[in-house]
Amino acid sequence: MRILEGWRELPEDARGATVALGNMDGVHPGHRAVLAAAHQARPELALAALTFEPHPREHFRPDDPPFRLTLLPAKAAALAAAGARLCYALPFDAALAAMPAQAFFDQVLLHGLGARHIACGPDFAFGHRRGGDLRFLREACEGAGIGLSVVPHLADAEGAISSTRIRRELQGGYTARAAALLGRPWSITGVVAHGDARGRLLGFPTANVPLGRYLEPARGVYAVRVRLEGRREVPGVANIGRRPTLGGDPVSRVEAHLFDFSGDLYGQSVEVALLHFIREEKRFAGLPELTAQIAADAAEARRLLGA
């Protein structure tokens, strides 16, 4: 997977691909269907995904709470797993937001990327005020001699599979439903930071991972699997929240206790996959009650994970 953060002056071996368009937050089965359609239309070409960083919603509504399912490294890894070899992560700023649809098509898709075929979902739009709707894209592609595949939404009994639905399930604590929609457990990837060592003092040392721009799922305790650098996976239990019993934090964090593990993880990038929601966050009367509950949570996580 090659990540290219722009469209100007690309090397020739990064041009002329079949390109799937979309924000692709989460890279769920609907996104993967667009990638598959792009590949099937021109299997002899390199498969690429065009996305935007930051997500346009982050640009237009910067005061909204974080909502991302995947940040760029995790998104690129998921795209690669779906067969993409190029990821055009275009910087979404005021200039790109103001670019008219025709200019975006000509400058970015046609001349910048040299796209040979395009695939997208039925509601994809681009350019200033989303002027590049499906009708525009059909006409532009026909005029430029570029193929276009429009992929219908994938749906289940509850409706269309979407990033919005997945976010709702995670915010409700429904990890299994979110995993079913994503096609894999949802995970948070980040660098382990120094905390206040409270977990170690309580007998449960934790790896602290900031949520950052990730969606905040339901606050509470989860059974997790943590992937370390080197691809090793370790089962564990994690708390996501603001630690009300310990005085409260201004923002939520992920605190993961890894079972039967010893080692220094500070500064390492880890991936915490949420497999089971055990209970909601709550405030306890004091440290003895909190410690007893952590032990019970760890035992329940071991049972759920078969660890």
C-alpha positions in Angstrom: 0.0 0.0 0.0 1.3 3.4 -1.0 -0.2 6.5 0.6 0.0 9.6 -1.5 -1.1 12.8 0.2 -1.9 14.9 -2.9 -2.5 14.7 -6.6 0.1 17.0 -8.1 3.2 15.8 -9.8 2.7 12.1 -9.0 5.2 9.6 -10.2 3.9 7.7 -13.3 3.6 4.4 -11.5 1.1 6.1 -9.1 -1.1 7.3 -12.0 -3.5 5.5 -14.4 -5.3 3.4 -11.8 -8.9 2.3 -11.4 -10.1 4.5 -8.6 -12.7 4.0 -5.9 -14.1 7.3 -4.5 -15.4 8.0 -1.0 -14.6 9.0 2.6 -14.6 5.3 3.4 -14.5 5.8 7.2 -14.4 2.3 8.6 -13.9 0.6 5.3 -17.1 -1.4 5.8 -18.6 -3.9 3.3 -20.2 -1.2 1.3 -16.9 0.5 0.8 -15.3 -2.8 -0.1 -18.0 -3.3 -2.7 -17.0 -0.1 -4.4 -13.4 -1.2 -4.4 -14.4 -4.6 -5.8 -16.4 -2.9 -8.6 -13.4 -0.7 -9.5 -11.2 -3.7 -9.7 -13.6 -5.9 -11.7 -14.1 -3.2 -14.3 -10.4 -2.9 -15.0 -8.6 -5.8 -13.4 -5.4 -5.1 -15.4 -4.9 -1.7 -13.6 -3.7 -0.9 -10.2 -6.6 -0.5 -7.7 -6.7 2.8 -5.8 -8.9 4.5 -3.3 -9.4 8.3 -3.2 -10.3 9.6 0.2 -9.9 12.9 2.1 -7.9 13.8 5.2 -9.2 15.2 7.4 -12.7 14.0 6.8 -14.7 16.8 5.2 -17.0 16.9 8.3 -14.0 17.6 10.5 -13.2 20.6 8.2 -16.7 22.0 8.1 -17.7 21.2 11.7 -14.5 21.4 13.7 -16.4 21.8 17.0 -18.2 18.5 16.6 -17.1 15.7 19.0 -14.7 13.3 17.3 -16.5 10.7 15.2 -13.9 8.8 13.2 -14.0 5.0 12.9 -10.6 4.8 11.3 -7.7 7.3 11.1 -5.5 7.3 8.0 -3.0 4.5 8.9 -5.8 2.1 10.0 -7.9 3.1 7.0 -5.0 2.4 4.6 -4.4 -1.0 6.2 -8.0 -1.9 5.8 -8.0 -0.7 2.2 -4.9 -2.7 1.5 -6.6 -5.8 3.0 -9.4 -5.2 0.5 -7.0 -5.2 -2.4 -6.1 -1.6 -2.9 -2.5 -0.8 -3.7 -2.7 3.0 -3.8 -4.4 5.4 -1.3 -4.8 9.0 -2.5 -5.4 10.8 0.8 -6.1 14.3 -0.4 -5.7 17.1 2.1 -9.2 18.6 2.6 -8.7 22.3 3.3 -10.5 25.5 2.4 -9.0 25.5 -1.2 -10.2 22.0 -1.9 -13.6 22.7 -0.4 -14.0 25.7 -2.7 -12.8 23.9 -5.9 -15.7 23.6 -8.4 -16.7 20.1 -9.4 -15.5 20.6 -13.0 -12.1 21.7 -11.7 -11.9 18.8 -9.3 -12.7 16.4 -12.1 -10.2 17.9 -14.6 -7.4 18.8 -12.3 -7.5 16.0 -9.7 -9.2 12.9 -11.3 -8.2 13.4 -15.0 -4.8 15.2 -15.1 -3.5 14.6 -11.5 -4.4 11.0 -11.0 -4.8 10.0 -14.6 -7.8 7.8 -13.5 -8.8 5.2 -16.1 -11.9 4.1 -14.4 -14.0 5.4 -11.4 -16.3 3.6 -9.0 -18.5 5.2 -6.3 -21.6 4.8 -4.3 -25.0 6.3 -5.5 -24.8 9.3 -3.2 -21.1 10.3 -3.6 -20.6 14.0 -4.5 -17.6 16.3 -4.7 -16.6 19.8 -5.4 -17.9 23.1 -4.1 -21.3 22.7 -2.4 -21.2 19.0 -3.6 -21.8 20.2 -7.2 -20.3 17.0 -8.6 -23.3 14.7 -8.1 -23.8 11.4 -9.9 -25.4 13.1 -12.9 -22.4 15.4 -13.3 -20.0 12.5 -12.8 -21.7 10.4 -15.5 -21.5 13.2 -18.0 -17.9 14.1 -17.2 -16.7 10.5 -17.4 -18.4 10.0 -20.7 -16.9 13.2 -22.1 -13.4 12.1 -20.9 -13.7 8.5 -22.1 -13.5 7.2 -18.5 -15.5 4.3 -17.3 -17.8 4.7 -14.3 -19.3 2.0 -12.0 -22.0 3.1 -9.6 -22.5 0.6 -6.7 -25.8 0.4 -4.9 -25.8 0.5 -1.1 -25.4 -2.8 0.6 -28.2 -3.5 3.1 -29.4 -5.9 5.6 -32.8 -6.3 7.3 -32.2 -3.1 9.3 -31.4 -1.0 6.2 -28.3 0.3 4.4 -24.9 -0.5 5.9 -23.3 2.8 6.7 -20.6 4.4 8.9 -23.4 6.2 10.7 -25.1 3.0 11.7 -21.8 1.5 12.9 -21.1 4.6 15.0 -24.6 4.3 16.6 -24.0 0.7 17.6 -20.7 1.5 19.2 -22.1 4.4 21.1 -24.8 2.0 22.4 -22.2 -0.5 23.5 -23.3 -3.1 20.8 -19.8 -4.3 19.8 -21.1 -7.5 18.1 -23.6 -5.6 16.0 -20.9 -3.1 15.0 -18.5 -5.9 14.1 -21.1 -7.6 12.0 -21.7 -4.3 10.1 -17.9 -3.7 9.7 -17.0 -7.2 8.9 -14.4 -7.2 11.7 -14.2 -6.0 15.4 -13.8 -2.3 15.7 -10.5 -1.2 17.1 -8.6 1.9 18.3 -5.0 2.3 17.3 -2.7 4.7 19.1 0.6 5.2 20.9 0.8 4.1 24.5 1.2 7.2 26.7 2.3 7.6 30.3 -0.6 7.8 32.8 -0.6 8.3 36.5 0.2 4.6 37.3 -3.1 4.3 39.3 -3.8 0.9 37.6 -0.4 -0.4 38.7 -1.0 0.7 42.3 -4.4 -1.2 42.2 -2.7 -4.3 40.9 -3.9 -4.0 37.3 -1.2 -2.1 35.2 -2.7 -0.6 32.0 -1.6 0.6 28.6 -3.1 4.1 28.2 -4.1 5.0 24.7 -5.6 8.5 23.9 -8.9 8.4 21.9 -7.8 11.5 20.0 -10.0 11.9 16.9 -11.6 8.5 17.3 -15.3 8.1 18.0 -16.0 7.7 21.8 -17.9 4.5 22.1 -20.1 3.7 25.1 -18.2 4.5 28.3 -17.5 1.4 30.3 -15.5 -1.9 30.4 -14.8 -4.1 27.5 -13.2 -7.5 26.8 -10.4 -6.7 24.3 -7.6 -8.1 22.2 -4.6 -5.9 21.9 -2.3 -6.2 18.9 1.3 -5.2 19.7 4.0 -4.2 17.4 5.3 -7.4 15.8 1.7 -8.6 15.3 1.4 -10.4 18.7 -2.1 -10.4 20.1 -2.8 -10.4 23.8 -6.3 -10.7 25.4 -7.3 -8.2 28.1 -9.8 -6.0 29.7 -10.1 -2.2 29.0 -11.9 0.7 30.5 -13.0 3.6 28.2 -14.1 6.6 30.1 -13.2 9.4 32.5 -12.5 7.5 35.7 -15.1 9.2 37.9 -14.0 7.2 41.1 -10.4 8.6 40.7 -11.5 12.2 40.4 -12.5 12.3 36.8 -10.6 13.2 33.7 -11.5 16.0 31.2 -11.5 13.6 28.3 -12.0 9.9 27.9 -9.1 7.5 27.5 -8.6 3.8 26.8 -6.9 1.9 29.6 -6.2 -1.7 28.7 -4.9 -4.3 31.1 -3.2 -7.1 29.2 -3.6 -10.6 30.7 -0.5 -12.5 31.7 1.8 -9.9 30.1 4.9 -8.1 31.3 6.8 -5.6 29.3 7.3 -1.9 28.6 4.8 -0.7 26.0 5.4 3.1 26.4 5.8 4.7 23.0 4.6 1.7 21.1 1.7 1.7 18.7 -1.0 -0.8 19.7 -4.4 -1.7 18.3 -7.2 -2.3 20.9 -10.1 -4.3 19.4 -13.3 -4.1 21.4 -14.9 -7.6 21.4 -17.5 -7.5 24.3 -19.1 -4.8 26.3 -19.2 -5.9 29.9 -20.7 -3.0 31.8 -21.3 0.8 31.8 -18.9 3.2 33.5 -19.9 4.0 37.1 -18.6 5.8 40.2 -17.6 3.6 43.2 -17.6 4.6 46.8 -13.8 4.1 47.2 -10.7 2.3 46.0 -11.5 -1.1 47.7 -14.9 -1.3 45.9 -13.3 -0.2 42.7 -10.4 -2.7 43.0 -12.9 -5.5 43.6 -15.0 -4.5 40.6 -11.9 -4.4 38.4 -11.0 -8.0 39.5 -14.6 -9.1 38.7 -14.4 -7.3 35.3 -11.1 -9.0 34.5 -12.5 -12.4 35.4 -15.6 -11.8 33.2 -13.4 -10.7 30.3 -11.2 -13.9 30.6 -14.4 -15.9 30.5 -15.7 -14.2 27.4 -12.4 -14.4 25.6 -11.6 -18.0 26.7 -8.4 -16.6 28.2 
